[in-house]
Amino acid sequence: MNNQLDSTVNNNPLTDLEHWEDDLLRRYPDPDTIATAKTKEAYRNYEEPARDSVKEFYRLNHTYQTFEFVETKKKEFLQFNKREMPVWEAFEFLNQLVDDSDPDTDLDQFQHLLQTSEAIRADGHPDWMVLTGLFHDLGKVLCLFGEPQWAVVGDTFPVGCAFSDKIVYSEFFKYNPDYQNETFNTKYGIYEPNCGLDQVQLSWGHDEYIYQMMKDYLPESGLYMLRYHSFYAQHREHAYDHLLSKHDQEMFYWVDLFNPYDLYSKSPVPPNWKELKPYYEDLVAKYLPSTLKL
């Protein structure tokens, strides 16, 4: 654990969820107050997405995200030996990126990150969680290396076992080579019951990348938020309870806490970066080195 973490983190209150539960429930996010751009029911509309690119994105994603592909990409990118850049330079890149998988916003990704972190800050959560909100999609810098968006963004799901019909556009999995693989197409596939998500390969993308990048700087609760914030088939549909360990079940409490800020803070009105910049520069400097290895 990074020695820069404040006393809240160093005291590791996250080991005792019951101790924190009452306090957190008093300030658990109310989606109706976060969703200022439209009603919460209007978010994640995949039946009639606002952009044609969304459905095509998931056709490609579900076709090519195989177990072998995931293993190959982990070996390629998790050495973090491709380049080193200042933190804010990475954010500048996100100013150019609009997520093709997202039906709820066509703002660049940096604006979405600010909306998420500002909603978390407004509800009085610890600053490490505000930082988690700011960084949760920074892994999309994978596109810097020429990676197609279907290999970077979108909902995540386990590979190496049967694809759940609770996954968005699950009908496209019929084009995936693993779909017909007898080793992979059963409920548990290559995994054991309740083996724990640290033993499970999820589809490759920005969640795992930013988790691995940040794992020395944030508490475990923040790391679960980063690693599983796109795993909607689980934190919304509970489609993979049979793979989660008891510890996963407890820690998904934090993923559930984070998700409304990620989803419902999306608005066509961008935050005022000029006003917010000093706060976030100080926050990033508190927890992170000045440069990131990508």
DOLUMZA-474033 format. One record per residue (C-alpha): residue number from 0; z, x, y. Coordinates in pm, 1 decimal, always signed. Each point is the difference from the previous one (the first is absolute). Layout:
% DOLUMZA-474033
NODE	num	zz	xx	yy
NODE	NUM	Z	X	Y
...
This chain:
% DOLUMZA-474033
NODE	num	zz	xx	yy
NODE	0	+0.0	+0.0	+0.0
NODE	1	-95.5	+131.7	+340.3
NODE	2	+307.7	+121.6	+185.8
NODE	3	-130.2	-163.2	+316.9
NODE	4	+76.9	-346.7	-127.4
NODE	5	+274.2	-171.0	+195.9
NODE	6	+342.8	-86.1	-135.5
NODE	7	-117.5	-339.7	-121.4
NODE	8	-234.4	+173.3	-240.3
NODE	9	+224.3	+292.6	-88.1
NODE	10	+278.2	-236.6	-102.7
NODE	11	-255.7	-162.7	-232.3
NODE	12	+110.3	-363.3	+40.8
NODE	13	-305.1	-104.2	-201.9
NODE	14	+181.7	+82.0	-324.4
NODE	15	+212.2	-309.2	+55.3
NODE	16	-228.3	-295.4	+66.2
NODE	17	+284.3	-251.3	-12.0
NODE	18	+171.8	+178.1	+289.8
NODE	19	-304.6	-45.2	+220.8
NODE	20	-121.1	-336.6	-127.7
NODE	21	+196.6	-228.7	+229.7
NODE	22	-92.4	+196.1	+311.2
NODE	23	-368.2	+16.8	-88.2
NODE	24	-23.3	-367.8	-82.8
NODE	25	+128.9	-81.7	+347.7
NODE	26	-303.7	+178.7	+143.8
NODE	27	-253.5	-60.7	-276.2
NODE	28	-335.4	-54.4	+169.3
NODE	29	-108.6	-351.5	+86.7
NODE	30	-378.7	-9.7	-51.8
NODE	31	-36.7	-282.9	+249.4
NODE	32	+139.1	+216.4	+281.3
NODE	33	-211.9	+302.9	-95.2
NODE	34	-327.6	-189.8	-44.9
NODE	35	-92.7	-50.4	+364.0
NODE	36	-378.9	+11.1	-44.7
NODE	37	-26.7	-290.3	-247.6
NODE	38	+204.9	-191.5	-254.3
NODE	39	+133.4	+203.9	-291.6
NODE	40	-201.3	-218.1	-240.2
NODE	41	-320.7	+125.3	+161.9
NODE	42	+62.7	+362.1	-99.1
NODE	43	-159.6	+154.0	-310.8
NODE	44	-271.5	-265.1	-13.9
NODE	45	-227.7	+137.4	-270.5
NODE	46	-175.6	-329.9	-69.5
NODE	47	-160.5	+4.5	+344.3
NODE	48	+50.3	+353.5	+136.7
NODE	49	-91.6	+56.3	+361.5
NODE	50	-226.8	+292.6	-91.4
NODE	51	-262.4	+19.7	-277.5
NODE	52	+106.8	+357.2	-75.7
NODE	53	+327.2	-115.8	-160.4
NODE	54	-145.0	-149.2	-317.2
NODE	55	-249.8	+282.8	-46.9
NODE	56	+281.0	+248.4	+45.3
NODE	57	+195.6	-150.8	-289.1
NODE	58	-306.2	-14.2	-224.0
NODE	59	-37.3	+375.3	+38.4
NODE	60	+373.3	+65.5	-21.6
NODE	61	+48.0	-198.3	-321.6
NODE	62	-310.0	+147.2	-158.6
NODE	63	+79.5	+367.2	+54.1
NODE	64	+380.2	+27.5	+3.6
NODE	65	+44.8	+113.5	-361.0
NODE	66	+283.4	+191.4	-162.8
NODE	67	-216.2	+312.8	-13.3
NODE	68	-95.7	-37.2	+366.0
NODE	69	+366.8	-22.0	+105.8
NODE	70	+95.6	+311.6	-193.2
NODE	71	-294.4	+190.3	+146.9
NODE	72	+87.4	-94.9	+358.7
NODE	73	+365.5	+92.9	-41.7
NODE	74	-98.4	+345.5	-117.8
NODE	75	-245.5	+33.1	+287.3
NODE	76	+218.2	-113.2	+290.5
NODE	77	+368.0	+36.9	-85.9
NODE	78	-7.4	+376.9	+32.2
NODE	79	-26.3	-55.0	+378.6
NODE	80	-207.6	+311.7	+38.8
NODE	81	-306.1	-132.0	+181.5
NODE	82	+107.9	+43.8	+360.9
NODE	83	+296.8	+1.7	+235.3
NODE	84	+4.5	-190.9	+326.8
NODE	85	+244.3	-113.6	+267.5
NODE	86	+158.4	-337.3	-72.4
NODE	87	-154.6	-164.8	+303.9
NODE	88	-345.9	+129.1	-84.4
NODE	89	+21.4	-195.1	-325.6
NODE	90	+85.3	-312.4	+196.4
NODE	91	-296.5	+62.7	+229.6
NODE	92	-226.1	-18.2	-303.1
NODE	93	+139.4	-343.0	-84.2
NODE	94	-121.2	-115.8	+341.9
NODE	95	-347.5	+8.4	-155.5
NODE	96	+79.6	-187.6	-321.9
NODE	97	-17.6	-376.4	-60.2
NODE	98	+117.6	-104.6	-347.4
NODE	99	-283.0	-177.7	-187.7
NODE	100	+248.5	-156.6	-243.9
NODE	101	+211.4	-175.8	+263.3
NODE	102	-94.3	-359.4	+87.3
NODE	103	+261.6	-22.0	+275.8
NODE	104	-93.7	+261.3	+258.6
NODE	105	-294.4	+195.4	+131.6
NODE	106	+213.8	+223.9	+219.9
NODE	107	+4.1	+370.0	-79.2
NODE	108	+274.8	+113.8	-234.9
NODE	109	+216.4	+172.8	+260.5
NODE	110	+38.5	-329.0	+187.6
NODE	111	+108.7	-170.6	-322.5
NODE	112	+257.6	+273.8	-64.2
NODE	113	+145.8	-45.6	+347.6
NODE	114	+16.0	-376.5	-43.0
NODE	115	+187.5	+45.0	-328.0
NODE	116	+247.8	+257.4	+128.3
NODE	117	+64.1	-194.0	+321.7
NODE	118	+78.7	-317.0	-197.0
NODE	119	+247.2	+198.4	-212.3
NODE	120	+158.6	+155.0	+309.5
NODE	121	+28.9	-338.6	+169.5
NODE	122	+213.4	-124.8	-289.6
NODE	123	+243.1	+289.0	+35.5
NODE	124	-66.5	+186.8	-322.5
NODE	125	+85.2	+373.2	-33.9
NODE	126	-239.9	+246.5	+155.9
NODE	127	-104.3	+141.0	-340.6
NODE	128	-139.3	-347.4	-78.3
NODE	129	-181.3	-8.2	+334.4
NODE	130	-150.4	+335.7	-97.0
NODE	131	-96.6	-143.3	-340.0
NODE	132	-183.6	-279.7	+179.0
NODE	133	-182.0	+249.9	+218.7
NODE	134	-107.1	+214.3	-296.1
NODE	135	-58.8	-255.9	-276.0
NODE	136	-380.1	+5.7	+31.6
NODE	137	-43.6	+359.0	+114.4
NODE	138	-119.9	+83.9	-351.0
NODE	139	-330.6	-153.3	+103.1
NODE	140	-80.6	+342.1	+143.6
NODE	141	-145.9	+49.4	-349.9
NODE	142	-316.3	-134.9	+162.7
NODE	143	-9.8	+328.7	+192.7
NODE	144	-117.2	+161.9	-321.6
NODE	145	-290.8	-237.0	-52.3
NODE	146	+184.0	-232.7	-235.7
NODE	147	-147.2	-353.5	-6.8
NODE	148	+234.1	-273.9	+115.1
NODE	149	+16.6	-156.2	-348.2
NODE	150	+175.0	+321.8	-109.7
NODE	151	+246.3	-2.9	+290.0
NODE	152	+104.0	-350.2	+112.8
NODE	153	+59.7	-346.5	-141.7
NODE	154	+254.9	-152.8	-237.4
NODE	155	+124.0	+230.4	-275.4
NODE	156	+51.5	-85.2	-368.0
NODE	157	+86.8	+179.9	-325.7
NODE	158	-271.3	+168.1	-203.1
NODE	159	+49.5	+81.5	-366.9
NODE	160	+92.5	-358.0	-88.0
NODE	161	-151.9	-347.9	+35.7
NODE	162	-103.3	-106.1	+349.6
NODE	163	+198.2	-302.8	+117.0
NODE	164	-182.9	-311.9	+116.7
NODE	165	+246.4	-0.6	+292.9
NODE	166	-187.6	+291.5	+156.7
NODE	167	-232.0	-92.2	+287.4
NODE	168	-358.8	-57.5	-123.9
NODE	169	+106.2	+74.2	-357.9
NODE	170	-335.8	-134.8	-123.4
NODE	171	-159.4	+332.1	+97.7
NODE	172	+199.2	+192.5	-260.7
NODE	173	-254.8	-103.5	-261.3
NODE	174	-218.8	+278.5	+141.7
NODE	175	+272.3	+262.9	-47.4
NODE	176	-49.3	+222.9	-310.4
NODE	177	+374.9	-24.7	-78.7
NODE	178	-34.0	-377.5	-35.7
NODE	179	-156.9	+41.0	-345.0
NODE	180	+214.3	+298.8	-102.8
NODE	181	+231.8	-109.4	-282.6
NODE	182	+256.5	+261.2	+101.2
NODE	183	+26.1	-139.9	+351.1
NODE	184	-65.7	-374.0	-22.7
NODE	185	+330.5	-124.2	-146.9
NODE	186	+305.8	-114.7	+196.6
NODE	187	+176.9	+336.0	-28.5
NODE	188	-299.8	+224.1	-67.6
NODE	189	+119.3	+359.7	-16.6
NODE	190	+344.4	-85.4	+143.1
NODE	191	+334.6	-106.5	-147.2
NODE	192	+184.2	-318.6	+102.5
NODE	193	+193.2	+53.6	+325.0
NODE	194	-90.6	+369.0	+0.2
NODE	195	+26.4	+21.4	+378.8
NODE	196	-273.6	+29.1	+259.9
NODE	197	+41.2	+375.2	+25.1
NODE	198	-157.4	+5.9	-349.1
NODE	199	-285.1	-234.5	+95.8
NODE	200	-330.3	+100.2	+155.2
NODE	201	-101.9	-228.7	+286.4
NODE	202	-350.4	-14.8	+141.9
NODE	203	-65.4	+296.3	+225.4
NODE	204	+25.1	-28.3	+373.9
NODE	205	+195.8	+55.4	+317.7
NODE	206	+334.1	-132.3	-131.7
NODE	207	+49.8	+274.9	-257.1
NODE	208	-143.6	+262.4	+233.3
NODE	209	+236.7	-74.4	+289.6
NODE	210	+294.1	-37.6	-239.4
NODE	211	-59.6	+347.7	-138.1
NODE	212	-49.3	+136.9	+352.4
NODE	213	+327.0	-149.2	+130.6
NODE	214	+229.9	+28.8	-304.1
NODE	215	+201.2	+287.9	+149.2
NODE	216	+62.0	-174.0	+332.6
NODE	217	+101.9	-362.8	-59.9
NODE	218	+275.1	-174.7	-201.7
NODE	219	-93.0	-157.6	-332.2
NODE	220	-15.8	-348.6	+151.0
NODE	221	-266.1	+113.7	+247.4
NODE	222	-190.4	+175.9	-274.8
NODE	223	-14.7	-321.1	-207.5
NODE	224	-138.0	-176.8	+307.0
NODE	225	-272.8	+262.3	+31.6
NODE	226	-87.9	+21.8	-368.5
NODE	227	-13.8	-371.7	-78.5
NODE	228	-79.0	-182.4	+324.6
NODE	229	-351.8	-83.7	-126.8
NODE	230	+119.2	-102.7	-348.7
NODE	231	-28.4	-372.0	+79.5
NODE	232	-45.5	-100.6	-363.1
NODE	233	+361.7	+105.0	-49.6
NODE	234	+192.6	-53.3	+322.3
NODE	235	-166.8	-337.3	+61.9
NODE	236	-99.3	-123.3	-346.8
NODE	237	+244.7	+191.0	-229.4
NODE	238	-288.4	+53.8	-240.6
NODE	239	+134.7	+329.5	-135.2
NODE	240	+371.7	-66.3	-43.6
NODE	241	-44.1	+114.6	-359.1
NODE	242	-65.7	+357.3	+118.0
NODE	243	+274.4	+27.5	+262.9
NODE	244	+329.2	+170.2	-76.8
NODE	245	+331.0	-139.3	+121.5
NODE	246	-6.4	+257.4	+278.7
NODE	247	-349.5	-112.9	+104.4
NODE	248	+118.7	-360.2	+14.2
NODE	249	+284.4	+101.1	+230.3
NODE	250	-216.2	+217.5	+221.7
NODE	251	-267.4	-266.9	+41.9
NODE	252	+257.8	-168.7	+218.6
NODE	253	-112.1	+254.3	+261.7
NODE	254	-370.4	-54.2	-64.4
NODE	255	+56.7	-372.6	+53.5
NODE	256	+187.6	+76.9	+321.1
NODE	257	-289.9	+208.4	+129.0
NODE	258	-293.2	-220.5	-101.6
NODE	259	+24.7	-272.4	+270.1
NODE	260	-12.6	+264.0	+272.8
NODE	261	-312.6	+152.7	-152.3
NODE	262	-177.7	-331.3	-53.3
NODE	263	+103.2	-236.1	+277.2
NODE	264	+14.7	+241.0	+294.2
NODE	265	-381.4	+24.0	+4.6
NODE	266	-123.4	-133.4	+331.0
NODE	267	-320.0	+40.0	+205.6
NODE	268	+209.9	+124.5	+292.1
NODE	269	+61.3	+377.1	-29.3
NODE	270	+335.0	+154.2	+102.9
NODE	271	+27.6	+202.4	+320.1
NODE	272	-11.3	+354.7	-135.8
NODE	273	+56.8	+159.0	+341.5
NODE	274	+340.0	-169.0	+23.0
NODE	275	+93.3	+58.7	-364.0
NODE	276	-114.2	+360.8	-31.4
NODE	277	+323.3	+177.9	+110.2
NODE	278	+214.7	-194.5	-248.1
NODE	279	-229.4	+68.1	-293.9
NODE	280	-51.4	+365.5	+84.4
NODE	281	+377.5	+48.1	-7.4
NODE	282	+32.9	-200.7	-322.7
NODE	283	-266.9	+199.3	-183.6
NODE	284	+148.7	+330.5	+121.2
NODE	285	+342.8	-106.3	-128.8
NODE	286	-113.5	-41.6	-360.6
NODE	287	-320.7	+193.5	-56.7
NODE	288	-153.8	+344.4	+49.4
NODE	289	-255.9	+35.6	+276.9
NODE	290	-291.3	+28.8	-243.2
NODE	291	-90.5	-178.7	-322.6
NODE	292	-164.3	+147.9	-307.1
NODE	293	-282.1	-221.9	-122.7
